[in-house]
Amino acid sequence: MERLLICLVMLSAPASAMLCPKRCMCQNLMPSYTVLCAKTGLLFVPPTIDKRTAELRLMDNFITTLRRKDFANMTSLIHLTLSRNTISQIIPYTFSDLQELHALHLDSNRLTTLNDSHFQGLINLRHLILSNNQLQSIAEGSFEDFLETLEDLDLSYNNLVDIPWDTISRLVSVNTLSLDHNLIEFVPEGIFSNLHKLARLDMTSNKLKKIPPDPLFLRIPVYAKTKGSPLSALVLSFGGNPLHCNCELVWLRRLTREDDLETCASPQELMGKYFWTIKEEEFICEPPMITRHTSKMFVMEGQEVSLRCKSIGDPEPTIHWVSPEGKLIANTTRTTCYENGTLDILTTTIKDSGIFTCIASNAAGESTAPVELIVNPFPYFNPKIEPEPGPSDFPTSIKSNVTNSRQDQRVMVTEVTSSSATIKWNPQNHIPGIRMYQIQYNSSLDRILIYRMIPASGNLFLLSDLASSRDYDLCVLAVYDDGITSLTATKLVGCVAFTTEKEYRQCRSIHDQFLGGTMIIIIGGIIVASVLVFIFILLMKYKVYNNHYKQKQAKVSNVCSQTNGSHGGGSSSSSGKLAEKYDVQTQESYGGTLKGTTVVDLNPNYGKAVTEDDDVSQ
């Protein structure tokens, strides 16, 4: 409903009348129309701002985001103030229609980054105020559209560590440049040489240890304060930085300056002293001195190697490396130079053999040190070719190495099988500071060099990953501290060549089958024998039991004949007498020889005797 009323008012109003947003103050002074909406509690840019507005002030509100539609078609806008809001986001191309804008105030907001599209379209911008934000990065193309028109750039009170210096160097119309209260650590040399209109440069309260000389500073008188300074002088402020007062700041000390409060943070003897009270001869530097470096390094062809060089000096020296061919070594896919003086060669070649030169330089001079690198080729075994022997971690001739190893037995190979071999070497007690031993080996059919690291206390190692019927070339190296630079060096212990045994898979299979069949026959024989023994034991037990049973049965028969079959006290007297009578008659009839045993069955149902004939001796 409110929007409808606004549209009706706009349609009914005359063409010359201008609308004023609610809670805003407007000044209709043709041709300049000003809209003032300060401290009105706005959460976004009012949509009813007249497109013919020339000056718009929206400071001290709660606007968080700037949108493309907020300033669309405002082609007459010259001054835009958005200070002291909570702006943290600017939609790309928000200011693309503000081609006549001269001043943009975005200070005291919450911006963190600026990219190429944020200020695109501001082709006539002269004043850009971005102080008191949270800026951490600014893209190189952020100020591209107004490089030639910008007169005032304020980036103070942010969190900037790195500034787009290439962009700064092209602000040919800039008059005031404020970079104070940031985290800037480095200013490139000669970056201000083309800023001929620069009148004030503020780099107060950063992390600058030095300020490099610049042609602009040497050409125009430099003053610390504007009071009493000529109009053509450059006002330079650099207090609040941890300045290192050495010979690199002599140029600044020689400039005509008024008294200021800049102090030195280092070196120790100048700490806390006012910059302008120190005599020029006290700004001194120390030439570089190389304290540690790799003296000699042995390496196999194709192996990675690191050459090290340490130096001291004031200011801190910069280290460069020169190849044996006399060329300065740069960072490539094969070589890497680090600020700490280390040179890494990722893949060494035979051409890398020679003397490398470490160069340490600073403002007071330079110092050099040679580093010898010896690159040895792979130890390929070729009995027809015997190169000349030479000092190396891994000599070039296996044939000569085998001869040497046989003479002094420094490295020995024992217990060689089709897949393993035991390596032995003599303890190297004469080499101080041994860290470990390194075994390097490869086969005649494999170009890959294999490494094994052994503790310094050991002198025995089992290689268990070998292939059968292969010729192997092997060297043992001692890794130790050279005692001078405390850097790692290597020394050859000895080399040896050996051949693994041939593996007979078929014979092994026959042997396994024979052994398996033999085991089956033995196990089967044991089982059969066990069964036979068991059966024999059962038969013997049965026979003994049967004999025992028969004897027991005979004994019971005699008892029965004597007792008349009665086990108790109620036996018949007549039956006993009858049995006794038959027994006596039988013995008498056979003349003392018992040819039959008379068994009297006293069963009352039958009442007769049963006789078994047996030849039994008396």
C-alpha positions as CSV (number, residue, x, y, z in Angstrom):
1,M,0.0,0.0,0.0
2,E,2.9,2.4,0.9
3,R,4.6,1.7,-2.5
4,L,1.3,2.4,-4.3
5,L,0.9,5.7,-2.5
6,I,4.5,6.6,-3.4
7,C,3.9,5.8,-7.0
8,L,0.7,7.9,-7.0
9,V,2.6,10.8,-5.5
10,M,5.3,10.6,-8.0
11,L,2.8,10.5,-10.9
12,S,0.9,13.4,-9.5
13,A,3.9,15.6,-8.7
14,P,5.3,18.0,-11.2
15,A,8.3,17.0,-13.2
16,S,10.5,19.6,-11.5
17,A,9.7,18.4,-7.9
18,M,12.0,15.9,-6.3
19,L,11.1,13.2,-3.7
20,C,12.8,13.0,-0.4
21,P,13.1,9.6,1.4
22,K,11.3,9.2,4.7
23,R,13.3,10.3,7.8
24,C,15.9,12.0,5.4
25,M,16.6,15.7,4.8
26,C,16.8,16.9,1.3
27,Q,18.1,20.2,-0.2
28,N,16.7,21.1,-3.6
29,L,19.3,23.5,-4.8
30,M,19.4,23.2,-8.5
31,P,21.4,21.9,-10.2
32,S,22.8,20.2,-7.1
33,Y,20.4,18.0,-5.2
34,T,21.5,16.8,-1.7
35,V,20.0,13.9,0.3
36,L,21.1,13.6,3.9
37,C,20.1,10.4,5.7
38,A,22.6,10.3,8.6
39,K,21.8,8.6,11.9
40,T,18.4,7.5,10.8
41,G,18.7,3.8,11.6
42,L,18.7,2.6,8.0
43,L,19.3,-1.1,7.4
44,F,19.7,-0.6,3.6
45,V,19.9,2.2,1.0
46,P,16.4,3.8,0.6
47,P,14.8,2.8,-2.7
48,T,13.1,6.2,-3.1
49,I,16.2,8.3,-3.6
50,D,15.8,10.6,-6.6
51,K,18.0,9.5,-9.5
52,R,19.1,13.1,-10.1
53,T,20.8,13.3,-6.6
54,A,24.3,14.8,-6.8
55,E,25.3,14.3,-3.2
56,L,24.1,11.4,-1.0
57,R,25.2,11.0,2.7
58,L,24.2,7.7,4.4
59,M,26.7,7.7,7.3
60,D,26.1,6.5,10.8
61,N,23.5,3.8,10.0
62,F,23.3,0.0,10.0
63,I,23.7,-0.8,6.3
64,T,25.4,-4.2,5.8
65,T,25.2,-4.8,2.1
66,L,25.5,-2.6,-1.0
67,R,23.4,-3.9,-3.9
68,R,23.4,-3.2,-7.6
69,K,20.0,-1.6,-7.5
70,D,20.8,0.8,-4.7
71,F,22.6,3.2,-7.1
72,A,21.2,2.2,-10.4
73,N,20.8,5.0,-12.9
74,M,22.3,7.6,-10.5
75,T,24.4,9.2,-13.3
76,S,24.5,12.6,-11.6
77,L,25.9,11.4,-8.3
78,I,29.2,13.1,-7.5
79,H,29.7,12.6,-3.7
80,L,28.7,9.4,-1.9
81,T,29.3,9.0,1.8
82,L,28.8,5.6,3.5
83,S,31.0,6.0,6.5
84,R,30.4,4.4,9.9
85,N,28.0,1.7,8.8
86,T,28.4,-2.1,9.1
87,I,29.1,-2.8,5.4
88,S,30.8,-6.1,4.9
89,Q,29.7,-7.0,1.4
90,I,29.7,-5.1,-1.9
91,I,27.9,-6.9,-4.7
92,P,29.9,-6.8,-7.9
93,Y,29.3,-3.8,-10.2
94,T,27.4,-1.9,-7.5
95,F,28.9,1.4,-8.6
96,S,28.9,0.7,-12.4
97,D,26.4,3.5,-13.1
98,L,28.3,6.2,-11.1
99,Q,30.5,7.4,-13.8
100,E,30.5,10.9,-12.5
101,L,31.3,10.0,-8.9
102,H,34.3,12.0,-7.6
103,A,34.4,11.0,-3.9
104,L,33.6,7.7,-2.2
105,H,33.8,7.4,1.6
106,L,33.6,3.8,2.9
107,D,35.7,4.3,6.1
108,S,34.8,2.6,9.4
109,N,33.0,-0.4,8.0
110,R,33.7,-4.1,8.0
111,L,35.2,-4.8,4.5
112,T,37.8,-7.6,4.4
113,T,38.6,-8.0,0.7
114,L,38.4,-6.0,-2.5
115,N,38.3,-7.6,-5.9
116,D,38.4,-6.3,-9.5
117,S,34.6,-5.9,-9.8
118,H,33.8,-3.9,-6.6
119,F,34.8,-0.4,-8.0
120,Q,34.3,-1.1,-11.7
121,G,32.8,1.9,-13.5
122,L,34.2,4.7,-11.3
123,I,36.2,6.2,-14.1
124,N,36.3,9.7,-12.6
125,L,36.9,8.9,-9.0
126,R,39.4,11.2,-7.2
127,H,39.0,10.4,-3.5
128,L,38.7,6.9,-2.1
129,I,38.6,6.6,1.7
130,L,38.8,3.0,3.0
131,S,40.3,3.6,6.4
132,N,39.2,1.7,9.6
133,N,38.0,-1.4,7.9
134,Q,39.3,-5.0,8.3
135,L,41.0,-5.2,4.9
136,Q,43.3,-8.1,4.5
137,S,43.8,-8.3,0.7
138,I,43.3,-6.0,-2.3
139,A,43.3,-7.4,-5.8
140,E,45.8,-5.9,-8.3
141,G,42.9,-4.7,-10.6
142,S,40.8,-3.2,-7.9
143,F,41.7,0.4,-8.8
144,E,42.1,-0.2,-12.5
145,D,39.3,2.2,-13.7
146,F,40.7,5.3,-11.9
147,L,44.4,4.9,-11.9
148,E,45.0,8.2,-13.7
149,T,42.4,10.3,-11.8
150,L,42.7,9.2,-8.2
151,E,44.2,12.0,-6.0
152,D,43.6,10.7,-2.5
153,L,43.9,7.1,-1.3
154,D,43.4,6.2,2.4
155,L,44.1,2.6,3.4
156,S,45.0,3.3,7.0
157,Y,44.0,1.3,10.0
158,N,43.5,-2.0,8.3
159,N,45.1,-5.5,8.5
160,L,47.1,-5.3,5.3
161,V,50.3,-7.2,5.1
162,D,50.8,-6.9,1.4
163,I,49.8,-4.0,-0.7
164,P,49.2,-4.2,-4.5
165,W,52.4,-2.3,-5.1
166,D,52.3,-2.5,-8.9
167,T,48.9,-0.8,-8.8
168,I,50.2,1.9,-6.4
169,S,53.1,2.6,-8.7
170,R,50.7,3.6,-11.5
171,L,48.7,6.2,-9.5
172,V,50.3,9.0,-11.3
173,S,47.9,11.7,-10.0
174,V,47.9,10.7,-6.3
175,N,48.7,13.5,-3.9
176,T,48.1,11.8,-0.5
177,L,48.8,8.2,0.2
178,S,48.0,6.9,3.7
179,L,49.2,3.4,4.5
180,D,49.7,3.9,8.2
181,H,48.6,1.5,11.0
182,N,48.8,-1.7,9.0
183,L,51.0,-4.8,9.0
184,I,53.2,-3.9,6.1
185,E,56.7,-5.5,6.3
186,F,58.2,-4.7,2.9
187,V,58.3,-1.8,0.5
188,P,59.8,-2.5,-3.0
189,E,62.6,-0.3,-4.1
190,G,61.7,2.4,-6.5
191,I,57.9,1.9,-6.2
192,F,57.2,5.6,-5.8
193,S,59.5,6.9,-8.5
194,N,56.7,7.7,-10.9
195,L,54.4,9.4,-8.4
196,H,55.6,12.9,-9.2
197,K,52.5,14.6,-7.6
198,L,52.9,12.8,-4.2
199,A,53.0,15.3,-1.4
200,R,52.3,13.2,1.7
201,L,53.2,9.6,2.3
202,D,52.2,8.1,5.7
203,M,53.7,4.7,6.7
204,T,53.5,5.2,10.4
205,S,53.0,2.1,12.7
206,N,53.7,-0.8,10.4
207,K,56.3,-3.5,10.6
208,L,59.0,-1.9,8.5
209,K,62.6,-2.6,9.4
210,K,63.9,-0.6,6.5
211,I,62.8,1.9,3.9
212,P,64.6,1.4,0.6
213,P,65.9,4.5,-1.2
214,D,63.7,5.8,-3.9
215,P,64.5,8.3,-6.7
216,L,61.5,10.3,-5.7
217,F,62.8,10.8,-2.1
218,L,66.2,11.8,-3.5
219,R,64.8,14.3,-6.0
220,I,62.3,16.1,-3.7
221,P,63.1,17.5,-0.2
222,V,61.7,15.2,2.5
223,Y,60.2,16.6,5.7
224,A,58.7,14.9,8.7
225,K,56.0,17.5,9.3
226,T,54.1,19.9,7.1
227,K,54.9,22.9,9.4
228,G,57.4,25.2,7.7
229,S,57.8,22.9,4.7
230,P,57.7,24.2,1.2
231,L,54.8,23.3,-1.0
232,S,57.0,21.2,-3.3
233,A,58.4,19.1,-0.4
234,L,57.3,15.5,0.4
235,V,56.1,14.9,3.9
236,L,57.2,11.4,4.9
237,S,56.0,9.8,8.1
238,F,57.5,6.5,9.2
239,G,57.5,6.6,13.0
240,G,56.3,3.6,15.0
241,N,58.2,1.0,12.8
242,P,60.8,-1.4,14.2
243,L,63.6,0.3,12.2
244,H,66.9,-1.5,11.9
245,C,69.3,1.4,11.9
246,N,72.3,0.2,9.8
247,C,73.9,1.4,6.6
248,E,70.7,0.8,4.6
249,L,69.1,3.8,6.3
250,V,72.0,6.2,5.8
251,W,70.3,7.8,2.8
252,L,67.3,8.7,5.0
253,R,69.5,10.1,7.7
254,R,71.2,12.4,5.1
255,L,67.9,14.0,4.1
256,T,66.9,17.4,5.4
257,R,64.4,16.7,8.2
258,E,62.9,18.5,11.2
259,D,63.0,16.9,14.6
260,D,60.7,13.9,14.8
261,L,60.1,11.0,17.2
262,E,61.3,8.1,15.1
263,T,63.4,5.6,17.1
264,C,65.6,2.6,16.3
265,A,64.6,-0.9,17.3
266,S,67.9,-2.6,16.4
267,P,70.8,-3.2,16.5
268,Q,71.3,-3.6,20.3
269,E,73.6,-0.6,20.7
270,L,71.1,1.7,19.0
271,M,67.9,0.4,20.4
272,G,65.6,3.1,21.7
273,K,67.7,6.0,20.3
274,Y,66.0,8.8,18.3
275,F,66.7,8.3,14.7
276,W,67.7,11.9,14.0
277,T,70.1,12.1,17.0
278,I,72.3,9.2,15.8
279,K,75.4,10.2,14.0
280,E,75.8,9.0,10.4
281,E,78.9,7.0,11.1
282,E,77.0,4.8,13.5
283,F,74.8,3.5,10.7
284,I,77.1,0.6,9.9
285,C,76.7,-2.8,8.2
286,E,78.6,-6.1,8.6
287,P,79.8,-7.9,5.5
288,P,78.6,-11.5,5.1
289,M,80.6,-14.4,6.3
290,I,79.8,-18.0,5.4
291,T,79.8,-20.1,8.5
292,R,78.7,-23.5,7.3
293,H,78.5,-25.1,3.9
294,T,78.6,-28.5,2.3
295,S,82.2,-29.2,1.3
296,K,81.8,-32.3,-0.8
297,M,78.9,-34.5,-1.8
298,F,78.7,-37.8,-3.5
299,V,75.5,-38.9,-5.2
300,M,74.2,-41.4,-7.7
301,E,72.9,-40.3,-11.1
302,G,69.2,-39.6,-10.9
303,Q,69.2,-39.2,-7.1
304,E,68.0,-36.0,-5.3
305,V,70.7,-34.0,-3.5
306,S,70.7,-30.9,-1.2
307,L,73.6,-28.5,-1.0
308,R,73.6,-26.2,2.0
309,C,75.2,-22.9,2.8
310,K,74.8,-20.8,5.9
311,S,76.0,-17.2,6.4
312,I,75.8,-14.3,8.9
313,G,76.0,-10.5,8.4
314,D,74.1,-7.2,8.8
315,P,71.8,-6.9,7.1
316,E,71.0,-10.6,6.6
317,P,72.8,-11.8,3.5
318,T,71.0,-13.1,0.5
319,I,72.4,-16.4,-0.8
320,H,72.7,-17.3,-4.5
321,W,74.1,-20.4,-6.2
322,V,76.2,-20.5,-9.4
323,S,76.5,-23.7,-11.4
324,P,79.8,-25.3,-12.5
325,E,79.2,-23.7,-15.9
326,G,79.2,-20.3,-14.3
327,K,75.4,-19.7,-14.6
328,L,73.2,-18.3,-11.8
329,I,70.8,-21.1,-10.7
330,A,67.1,-20.1,-10.6
331,N,64.0,-22.0,-9.5
332,T,63.0,-24.5,-12.2
333,T,61.3,-27.9,-12.3
334,R,64.6,-29.5,-11.5
335,T,66.3,-27.0,-9.1
336,T,64.9,-25.1,-6.1
337,C,66.7,-22.3,-4.2
338,Y,65.5,-21.5,-0.7
339,E,66.0,-18.3,1.3
340,N,67.8,-20.3,4.0
341,G,70.6,-21.1,1.5
342,T,69.6,-24.6,0.5
343,L,69.9,-25.7,-3.1
344,D,67.8,-28.8,-4.0
345,I,68.5,-30.7,-7.2
346,L,65.6,-33.0,-7.7
347,T,67.2,-35.2,-10.4
348,T,71.0,-35.2,-10.8
349,T,72.8,-35.9,-14.0
350,I,76.4,-36.5,-14.9
351,K,76.7,-32.9,-16.1
352,D,76.0,-31.7,-12.6
353,S,79.4,-32.9,-11.5
354,G,81.7,-30.0,-10.6
355,I,82.2,-27.1,-8.3
356,F,79.1,-25.1,-7.3
357,T,79.6,-21.7,-5.8
358,C,77.6,-20.3,-2.9
359,I,77.5,-16.5,-2.9
360,A,76.3,-14.6,0.2
361,S,75.8,-10.9,-0.4
362,N,74.4,-7.8,1.4
363,A,74.8,-4.1,1.4
364,A,78.3,-4.3,2.9
365,G,79.8,-6.9,0.4
366,E,79.7,-10.5,-0.4
367,S,81.4,-13.8,0.4
368,T,81.8,-17.1,-1.6
369,A,82.4,-20.7,-0.8
370,P,82.9,-23.7,-3.2
371,V,80.8,-26.9,-2.9
372,E,82.0,-30.0,-4.9
373,L,79.3,-32.3,-6.2
374,I,80.3,-35.7,-7.7
375,V,77.6,-37.5,-9.6
376,N,78.3,-41.2,-10.3
377,P,76.6,-43.2,-13.0
378,F,74.6,-46.3,-12.4
379,P,76.7,-49.4,-11.7
380,Y,75.8,-51.4,-14.8
381,F,77.8,-54.6,-15.0
382,N,79.6,-55.1,-18.3
383,P,82.6,-57.4,-18.3
384,K,83.8,-56.1,-21.7
385,I,84.1,-52.5,-20.5
386,E,86.1,-51.5,-17.5
387,P,86.1,-47.7,-16.9
388,E,88.9,-46.1,-14.9
389,P,88.2,-46.2,-11.2
390,G,87.6,-43.1,-9.2
391,P,86.5,-41.9,-5.8
392,S,82.8,-42.3,-5.4
393,D,80.1,-43.4,-3.0
394,F,79.1,-45.9,-5.7
395,P,82.1,-46.6,-8.1
396,T,81.5,-46.7,-11.7
397,S,83.1,-50.1,-12.3
398,I,81.6,-53.1,-10.7
399,K,84.4,-55.3,-12.0
400,S,87.0,-53.2,-10.1
401,N,84.8,-53.1,-7.1
402,V,84.6,-56.9,-7.1
403,T,88.4,-57.1,-7.3
404,N,88.9,-54.7,-4.4
405,S,86.3,-56.5,-2.3
406,R,88.1,-59.8,-2.8
407,Q,91.4,-58.2,-1.7
408,D,90.2,-56.6,1.6
409,Q,86.9,-58.3,2.1
410,R,85.2,-55.1,3.1
411,V,81.7,-56.3,1.8
412,M,80.8,-60.0,1.7
413,V,77.8,-61.9,0.4
414,T,76.9,-65.2,2.0
415,E,74.0,-67.6,2.0
416,V,72.8,-66.7,-1.5
417,T,69.6,-68.4,-2.6
418,S,67.2,-67.8,-5.4
419,S,65.5,-64.9,-3.5
420,S,67.8,-63.8,-0.7
421,A,71.3,-63.0,0.3
422,T,73.1,-62.1,3.5
423,I,75.3,-59.0,3.3
424,K,78.2,-58.5,5.8
425,W,80.7,-55.7,6.1
426,N,83.4,-54.7,8.6
427,P,82.6,-52.2,11.3
428,Q,83.8,-48.7,10.3
429,N,85.1,-47.6,13.7
430,H,87.7,-45.4,12.1
431,I,84.9,-43.1,10.8
432,P,83.7,-40.8,13.6
433,G,80.1,-39.7,13.9
434,I,78.5,-42.5,11.8
435,R,74.7,-42.1,11.7
436,M,73.8,-45.2,9.7
437,Y,74.8,-47.4,6.8
438,Q,73.2,-47.3,3.4
439,I,72.9,-50.3,1.0
440,Q,72.4,-49.5,-2.7
441,Y,71.8,-52.3,-5.2
442,N,70.1,-53.1,-8.5
443,S,70.0,-56.1,-10.8
444,S,71.3,-56.5,-14.3
445,L,67.8,-56.3,-15.8
446,D,66.5,-53.4,-13.6
447,R,67.5,-49.7,-13.8
448,I,65.9,-48.8,-10.5
449,L,68.4,-48.4,-7.7
450,I,67.1,-49.7,-4.4
451,Y,68.2,-48.3,-1.0
452,R,68.2,-49.8,2.5
453,M,69.1,-47.9,5.6
454,I,70.8,-49.8,8.4
455,P,71.5,-48.6,12.0
456,A,75.1,-47.6,12.8
457,S,75.4,-50.5,15.2
458,G,74.8,-53.2,12.6
459,N,77.0,-54.8,10.0
460,L,74.7,-57.6,8.8
461,F,71.6,-57.4,6.6
462,L,69.4,-60.0,4.9
463,L,68.1,-59.0,1.4
464,S,64.9,-61.0,0.9
465,D,63.3,-59.4,-2.1
466,L,65.7,-60.7,-4.8
467,A,64.8,-62.3,-8.1
468,S,66.2,-65.6,-9.2
469,S,69.0,-66.0,-11.8
470,R,69.9,-62.2,-11.7
471,D,73.3,-60.5,-11.5
472,Y,73.3,-57.9,-8.7
473,D,75.6,-55.0,-8.1
474,L,75.7,-53.8,-4.5
475,C,77.5,-51.1,-2.5
476,V,77.6,-50.2,1.2
477,L,78.1,-46.6,2.2
478,A,78.6,-45.0,5.7
479,V,76.5,-41.9,6.4
480,Y,78.3,-39.6,8.9
481,D,78.8,-36.0,10.1
482,D,81.8,-34.5,8.4
483,G,82.9,-32.9,11.8
484,I,83.5,-29.4,10.3
485,T,80.1,-28.2,9.1
486,S,77.9,-30.7,10.9
487,L,76.4,-31.6,7.6
488,T,75.7,-35.1,6.4
489,A,78.4,-36.8,4.2
490,T,78.9,-40.3,2.9
491,K,81.9,-42.6,2.5
492,L,82.2,-45.8,0.5
493,V,82.6,-49.0,2.6
494,G,82.8,-51.4,-0.3
495,C,81.1,-52.9,-3.3
496,V,80.4,-56.5,-4.4
497,A,78.7,-58.3,-7.3
498,F,76.8,-61.6,-6.9
499,T,74.3,-63.8,-8.7
500,T,71.2,-65.4,-7.3
501,E,70.5,-69.1,-7.7
502,K,68.2,-70.5,-10.3
503,E,64.8,-71.6,-9.0
504,Y,63.7,-75.1,-10.2
505,R,60.0,-75.0,-9.7
506,Q,59.2,-78.4,-11.4
507,C,61.8,-80.4,-9.3
508,R,60.5,-78.7,-6.3
509,S,57.0,-79.8,-7.2
510,I,58.2,-83.5,-7.7
511,H,60.0,-83.4,-4.4
512,D,57.0,-82.0,-2.7
513,Q,54.8,-84.7,-4.3
514,F,57.3,-87.4,-3.3
515,L,57.5,-86.2,0.2
516,G,53.7,-85.9,0.4
517,G,53.2,-89.5,-0.9
518,T,55.8,-90.8,1.5
519,M,54.1,-89.1,4.4
520,I,50.8,-90.5,3.3
521,I,52.2,-94.1,3.1
522,I,53.9,-93.7,6.5
523,I,50.7,-92.4,8.1
524,G,48.6,-95.1,6.5
525,G,51.1,-97.8,7.7
526,I,50.9,-96.5,11.2
527,I,47.1,-96.5,11.1
528,V,47.0,-100.1,9.8
529,A,49.6,-101.3,12.3
530,S,47.6,-99.7,15.1
531,V,44.4,-101.5,13.9
532,L,46.2,-104.8,13.8
533,V,47.7,-104.4,17.2
534,F,44.3,-103.5,18.5
535,I,42.7,-106.6,16.9
536,F,45.5,-108.8,18.3
537,I,45.0,-107.4,21.8
538,L,41.3,-108.1,21.5
539,L,42.0,-111.7,20.4
540,M,44.4,-112.3,23.2
541,K,42.0,-110.8,25.7
542,Y,39.3,-113.0,24.3
543,K,41.4,-116.2,24.5
544,V,42.5,-115.5,28.1
545,Y,39.0,-114.8,29.1
546,N,37.7,-118.0,27.4
547,N,40.3,-120.2,29.1
548,H,39.6,-118.6,32.4
549,Y,35.9,-119.2,31.8
550,K,36.4,-122.9,31.1
551,Q,38.6,-123.4,34.2
552,K,36.0,-121.7,36.3
553,Q,33.3,-123.8,34.8
554,A,35.1,-127.1,35.5
555,K,35.8,-126.0,39.1
556,V,32.1,-125.3,39.6
557,S,31.2,-128.7,38.2
558,N,33.3,-130.5,40.8
559,V,32.0,-128.5,43.6
560,C,28.5,-129.2,42.4
561,S,29.2,-133.0,42.4
562,Q,30.5,-132.8,45.9
563,T,27.9,-130.6,47.3
564,N,25.1,-132.0,45.3
565,G,24.5,-128.7,43.6
566,S,23.6,-127.0,46.8
567,H,25.3,-123.8,47.9
568,G,23.2,-123.4,50.9
569,G,22.6,-125.3,54.2
570,G,19.5,-127.2,53.1
571,S,21.2,-130.0,51.0
572,S,19.8,-133.5,51.0
573,S,21.8,-136.2,52.8
574,S,20.8,-139.0,50.5
575,S,22.0,-137.0,47.4
576,G,25.4,-136.5,49.1
577,K,25.8,-140.1,49.8
578,L,24.8,-141.1,46.2
579,A,27.5,-138.8,44.8
580,E,30.1,-140.1,47.1
581,K,29.3,-143.7,46.2
582,Y,29.5,-143.0,42.4
583,D,32.8,-141.3,42.8
584,V,34.4,-144.1,44.8
585,Q,33.2,-146.8,42.4
586,T,34.6,-144.9,39.4
587,Q,38.0,-144.5,40.9
588,E,38.2,-148.1,41.9
589,S,37.0,-149.4,38.5
590,Y,39.8,-147.6,36.5
591,G,42.6,-148.5,38.9
592,G,43.6,-145.1,40.1
593,T,43.4,-143.5,36.5
594,L,40.8,-140.9,35.9
595,K,39.5,-141.3,32.4
596,G,36.3,-139.5,32.9
597,T,34.9,-137.0,35.2
598,T,31.5,-137.9,36.6
599,V,29.3,-134.9,36.9
600,V,26.3,-135.5,38.9
601,D,23.4,-133.3,38.0
602,L,21.2,-133.2,41.0
603,N,18.4,-131.5,39.3
604,P,15.3,-133.0,40.7
605,N,13.6,-133.0,37.3
606,Y,16.1,-135.4,35.7
607,G,17.9,-137.3,38.5
608,K,20.7,-138.6,36.3
609,A,24.5,-138.1,35.8
610,V,26.2,-136.5,32.6
611,T,29.8,-137.6,31.8
612,E,32.4,-135.8,29.6
613,D,35.4,-138.0,28.4
614,D,38.8,-136.2,28.5
615,D,42.4,-137.6,28.6
616,V,43.4,-136.0,31.9
617,S,46.5,-137.2,33.8
618,Q,46.0,-138.1,37.4
